[in-house]
Amino acid sequence: MDAVTSSGAVIRALVVTVSNRASAGVYADKSGPLLVELLGEAGCEVEGPVVVPDGEAVEEALREGVSSGYQVIVTTGGTGLTPMDLTPEMTRRVISREIPGIAEAVRQANRDKVPTSILSRGLAGQADQTLIVNLPGSSGGVRDGMAVLAPVLQHAVDQIRGGDHPR
């Protein structure tokens, strides 16, 4: 089943992998392709992953995705506590409204099995007509995050585009 907006259009999504090492070719990106697959299974038309190093390149990729008209941009990586993890800060520069419930639910999704999931600093928010969500860089974090995001994706996109609540 396709993830469609209330107007019947398929949701266009962009995946951005944030990894200094993958962007430098030190190792292959694994979480980005998984995220592409899971968004596709959720019915989205997906492009990417675009692999960028953390920092200013994240802000640039997000701004480009917003200006290209993607309804959803999901990042993977750069949400931890190391000094190089700057994805939330770069995301905050782009979004105009935070949607804290998504980020909170992602952190809590598998907390009993992975207690360190609460250390993720990922954000979710709106930039113009685009939903942006930061997920952790691990495959497990991507799976847990998509388990939270997939059921609300269509409704979130409809709401951002001015749709009414379902009756």
Sequence and secondary structure as in RCSB ss.txt:
>XXXX:A:sequence
MDAVTSSGAVIRALVVTVSNRASAGVYADKSGPLLVELLGEAGCEVEGPVVVPDGEAVEEALREGVSSGYQVIVT
TGGTGLTPMDLTPEMTRRVISREIPGIAEAVRQANRDKVPTSILSRGLAGQADQTLIVNLPGSSGGVRDGMAVLA
PVLQHAVDQIRGGDHPR
>XXXX:A:secstr
   B TTS B EEEEEEE HHHHTTSS   HHHHHHHHHHHTT EEEEEEEE SSHHHHHHHHHHHHTT SEEEE
ES  SSSTT  HHHHHHHH SEE HHHHHHHHHTTTTT GGGGG    EEEETTEEEEEE SSHHHHHHHHHHHG
GGHHHHHHHHTT     
